[in-house]
Amino acid sequence: MRSGALVPFLLLSFVPALVVGCDRTDPTPQAAAVPPGAVLAPELVMPAKGGSPGNLGALGPAPRPLEKFDAAEVYVPPGKSTLHIAWELPPGTGINDEAPFAVRWSQSDGLVSPPSDIVGVGKQVAAGFDVPVEPMASATAAQLSGDVSLVVCDTATHSVCVPLKRRLELTFGVRKGGAPGSLRVPLPQAKR
């Protein structure tokens, strides 16, 4: 091998080691937080298969913000406690027993750890669900946010069921003697 050809050979032999040694732990970019009251821009929708390669897509409708239930401050004691979330249903409306139900916690602040997500069916949460709360030792306040998905049905005529998704935002004040008890989340009437 000539000495001039040795340099590119040595450089190329190290490239795979550099690529393989890349330590990227999170391949997905983080979404930027949207400040309250901000207007969301519509998302870019890519063309379907078979669309022209030069077509960048069409603008779709702006995403609808989730309806939000923002609870007044709930007082909890230092250490572990449990908050019961119950439903406030209008007459003639009930939770669909067989439909999927989920609570996915997305943000927490001032808690030792966020509660586990809850996944199941409506009959498991017809009377509500429990949220374990454990503020950090030095915290005087804490916050927890997540999305609740469930289906409500018209129990009077059984003519309609409506899937719902709500943003649940909880604020906790930490003080001795605080007892979280329960919190009632209002749900809308099931109607067309």
C-alpha positions in Angstrom: 0.0 0.0 0.0 1.4 3.4 -0.9 1.9 5.9 1.9 -0.4 8.4 0.3 -3.3 5.9 0.3 -2.6 5.0 4.0 -4.0 8.4 5.3 -7.5 8.1 3.8 -7.6 4.4 4.8 -6.8 5.3 8.4 -9.3 8.1 8.5 -12.1 5.9 7.1 -11.4 3.1 9.5 -12.1 5.4 12.5 -15.4 6.9 11.1 -17.6 3.9 12.1 -16.2 4.0 15.6 -17.1 7.6 15.9 -20.7 7.1 14.6 -21.3 4.0 16.7 -19.9 5.8 19.8 -22.5 8.6 19.6 -24.4 8.8 22.9 -27.7 10.4 22.0 -30.2 9.4 24.7 -33.3 11.1 23.4 -33.9 11.0 19.7 -37.2 12.9 19.9 -37.2 16.7 20.2 -39.0 18.2 23.1 -42.1 20.2 22.4 -42.0 23.8 23.5 -44.4 24.9 26.3 -47.2 27.1 25.0 -47.9 30.0 27.3 -51.5 30.5 28.6 -53.6 32.5 26.2 -51.3 31.8 23.2 -52.9 31.1 19.8 -51.8 27.8 18.4 -50.8 27.8 14.7 -52.3 25.1 12.5 -50.1 22.0 12.0 -48.6 21.2 8.7 -50.2 18.1 7.2 -47.9 16.1 4.9 -49.4 14.8 1.5 -50.8 11.3 1.3 -48.8 8.6 -0.4 -48.6 9.3 -4.1 -48.6 13.1 -3.6 -46.2 15.1 -5.6 -42.7 15.3 -4.0 -42.7 19.1 -4.3 -46.0 19.5 -2.4 -45.2 20.4 1.2 -48.7 19.6 2.3 -51.8 21.6 3.2 -52.5 23.5 6.4 -55.0 21.6 8.5 -57.4 23.1 11.1 -55.9 24.5 14.3 -55.8 21.9 17.1 -58.6 22.3 19.5 -57.4 23.0 23.1 -58.6 20.6 25.7 -61.2 21.8 28.0 -59.6 22.3 31.4 -60.6 21.7 34.9 -58.4 23.8 37.2 -59.1 22.9 40.8 -58.9 25.4 43.6 -55.9 24.8 45.9 -56.3 21.5 47.8 -54.5 21.3 51.1 -52.5 18.2 51.8 -50.4 17.2 54.8 -46.6 16.6 54.6 -45.9 13.0 53.7 -48.1 10.6 51.8 -51.9 11.1 51.4 -54.6 10.3 48.8 -56.9 12.6 47.0 -60.2 11.1 45.6 -61.4 12.5 42.3 -65.1 12.0 41.9 -67.4 12.9 39.0 -70.2 15.5 39.0 -72.6 14.2 36.4 -75.8 16.0 35.2 -79.1 14.0 35.5 -79.5 11.5 32.7 -75.8 11.1 32.1 -73.4 8.4 33.3 -70.0 6.9 32.7 -69.9 4.2 30.0 -69.0 1.0 31.8 -67.3 -0.7 28.9 -65.6 2.2 27.2 -61.9 2.8 27.7 -60.8 5.2 30.5 -57.3 6.7 31.0 -55.5 9.3 33.1 -52.1 10.2 31.8 -50.1 12.5 34.1 -47.9 14.8 32.1 -46.5 17.3 34.6 -45.7 17.5 38.3 -43.8 20.0 40.4 -43.0 19.7 44.1 -44.0 16.0 44.4 -41.6 13.2 45.2 -42.8 11.4 42.1 -45.9 11.7 39.8 -48.6 9.1 40.3 -48.8 6.2 37.9 -51.1 6.6 34.9 -54.4 4.8 35.1 -55.8 2.8 32.3 -58.9 0.7 32.4 -62.7 0.8 31.6 -65.4 3.0 32.8 -67.0 0.6 35.3 -63.6 0.7 37.2 -63.9 4.4 37.8 -67.6 5.0 37.9 -67.2 6.3 41.5 -64.0 8.1 40.6 -60.4 7.3 41.2 -57.6 7.9 43.8 -54.5 10.1 43.3 -51.6 9.4 45.6 -49.9 12.6 46.7 -46.5 13.0 48.4 -45.0 16.5 48.4 -41.2 16.8 48.7 -40.0 17.4 52.2 -39.2 21.1 51.7 -42.2 21.9 49.5 -44.9 24.3 50.6 -46.9 23.8 47.4 -47.1 21.3 44.5 -48.8 20.9 41.2 -50.0 18.0 39.1 -51.4 18.0 35.5 -52.7 15.3 33.3 -55.3 14.4 30.7 -58.4 12.4 31.5 -60.2 10.4 28.7 -63.5 8.8 29.2 -67.0 8.2 27.6 -70.3 9.5 29.0 -73.6 8.2 27.8 -77.3 9.3 27.9 -78.7 7.0 30.6 -82.3 8.2 30.0 -82.8 7.3 26.3 -79.5 5.4 25.6 -79.4 7.3 22.3 -75.9 8.8 22.5 -72.4 8.3 24.0 -69.8 11.1 23.9 -66.0 10.6 24.2 -64.5 13.3 26.4 -60.9 14.4 27.0 -60.3 16.9 29.8 -57.1 18.5 31.1 -57.0 18.2 34.9 -54.8 20.7 36.7 -54.3 20.3 40.5 -52.6 22.7 42.9 -51.7 21.5 46.4 -50.9 23.6 49.4 -48.8 21.7 52.0 -49.6 22.3 55.6 -49.9 20.2 58.8 -53.5 19.1 59.4 -54.4 19.3 55.7 -56.6 16.5 54.6 -57.2 16.2 50.8 -60.5 14.2 51.0 -62.2 14.4 47.6 -62.6 16.7 44.7 -65.5 16.7 42.3 -64.9 17.1 38.5 -68.0 18.3 36.6 -68.7 16.5 33.3 -71.1 17.7 30.6 -74.4 16.2 29.7 -74.3 13.5 27.0 -76.1 14.9 24.0 -75.8 15.2 20.3 
